[in-house]
Amino acid sequence: MAEDDKQAQQNLNDNLSENTDSEDSGTVIRRPNRTGAKIQTSMLNMPDDALPMTDRDPQPNAPMLTEGWAVIFKIGDKKKVLPIDKNVMIGRAVEGESADGVLNFDLTDFGAYHFGVSRNHAKLTFSDGYVYLEDLGSTNGTRINGFQLTADQKYRLRDGDEIEFARLRSDIVFKAPNA
């Protein structure tokens, strides 16, 4: 990721609480919630030039992941370690509601709403020694290394991939047991 992009994302994270009502390509529009209905994720002006992601072979000489491995997500200057489990739901909580029991990885603290992340955005799945990422039909999509994912299709992740949940960027690293 370019340093300018990292700095821009950090600046947006820093100003998140002050600048959530502006309207430009990197923010969302707040709508009145008079009926008590849940606020929907707004469409962001996303680049149209993202190529579709193709299936990838495992990295050469990559170890098979087993119980005890973890995925480390690095978002800005924060890290989140998730033990590799059968299914990990990724998204954001709705304001005033708890995400407990629904989301295993709540991106709200990383500015998820501001960056266009859907409530049920994506799912990580562990199968046959590999970790797969699946977009769950999110409003603003998911990318791996800049390639657009097709909704409801699983894509194999590799150590060091960059994942974008809408406009929220994360680098991932696999962590071996006892490492």
N, C-alpha and C positions, 0 to 999 in steps of 0.2 A: 504494500500500500504506500502511496506517495506520502512524503512527510507533510505536504500541504493538506492532504485529506485527513491525516491523523490530527494535525493541529486544528483544523476546522471542526472535526468531531469533538475534540477535547473542549474547544471554545463553546460549542453548542451544549455539551454536558454541563460546563461550568455555569452557563447562563440559562439553563433549562427552566428553573423556577421563575426567572424574570421575563422570559421571552416565549411563553407557550401560546400566545394569542396572535402572533404575527403570521402573515400569509406569504410564503415564498416557496421555492422548490424543496426546501429541507424541513419545513414545519407543517403542521396540520391546522385545520380550522376548528375552533371550538364552536359547537352548535348548542343552542339552548336545549335543555332537557326538561321540557315542561310536562311531559307525559309520564315521566319516571322510566322511560325506555332506556336501554343501555346505549351509550354513545358508541357509534361504529367507528372503526378505523377509517380515516379519510385516505383517498387516493393521493399519492405523491407524484410529482412529475419525475418519473423514473426514466433513465436512458432507454431509448428504443434499440440501441445497437448491441444489446447483450445476446450472445449466441446461445443456443440451447446446449445444455450439458449432455454429454454422451457418457455411456457406461465406461468405467475405467477398470483396468486390471489392478490387482494389489501392487503396492510398491515392491520393487525387487528387494529380496532379502529382508522383508518386513516380517517381524515375528507374528505368530497367531496370537490374538488377544484372548486371554482366559480370565477366569474369575480373579478379582483383585486389581485388575487394570482400571485406570481412570482416564477421563478426558478433561483436560484443563482448557477452559475458555479464557482468553485474555481479551478484555474489552477496555480500551483506553489504558488506564494505569491500574485497573482492577483485574483480579483473577477469580475464577470460580471453578472449583474442582468437583466433578461429578463422577461418582463410581459408575463404571459401566454396568448397566442394568438391562433387562430385557427391553424395556420401553422407557424413554424419557420424553415427557411432553414439554415443549418449549413455547412460551408466549408471554403475555402480560396479564396482570390482574386488572379488573375493572375497579375504578375508584370507588371506595367504600365497601368493596367485597373482598373476601378472603380467597386466595388462590390455593389454599391448602387442600390437598387431595385431588386437585385437578392438574396443576402444573408442578413438574419436578424442577423446572428451571424457569423462574419468574424473572423476566428481563425488565420489569418496571423500574427497579433501582438504577438501571443503566439508561434511562430515558426512552423506554420502549414506545410509549404513546407518541412522544415527540418525533421519533424516527419512523413511525408508521408500522410498528409491529402489531400484528393481529393478536387477539386473545388466545386462540389456539393456532399458533403459527406453523410449527413444524414438530417433527417427532424424530428422535434418535432411536434406532433399533440395533440391538446386538444379536448377531446370528452367525454361526459357523466361524467364529474367530475374527469377524470383521464388524465395524460399526457403519451403519447406514443412516443417511439423513433423508427425510421425506417432507416436502412442503405439503401442508394440509389444506391447500386451496386458499392460502392467505391473500389478503387484498393487494399487498405490494410485493409479493413474491420473495423467493429465497435464491441466493446465488452461492456457488462454490467457485472460488478463484475467478470471479467475474462471469461465470457461465450460469445462465438462467436455468433453474430446475423446473421441470414439468410437474404440476401438482399431482399428488397421489402416486408418485413413482419414487422408488428407493434408489439412492446413489451412494456408492461406497466412499467413505471418507478416508483420507490419508493423513498421516502425521504431518503437521505444518500447513494444512489447508487454511485458507481464509474463507470464512462464511459470512454472508451478509443476510441478515433477517431484515427485509425492507432496506432501510438505510443504516441499520445498526451493524457495524463491522466487528468481527471477532476472529482472532487467530486461535487455532486449536493445536494442542500437543497431546500425544498419548503418554501416560505415565505408567511405567511398569510397577508391579507390586514391590513393596519395600524399597522403592527408589527415592 
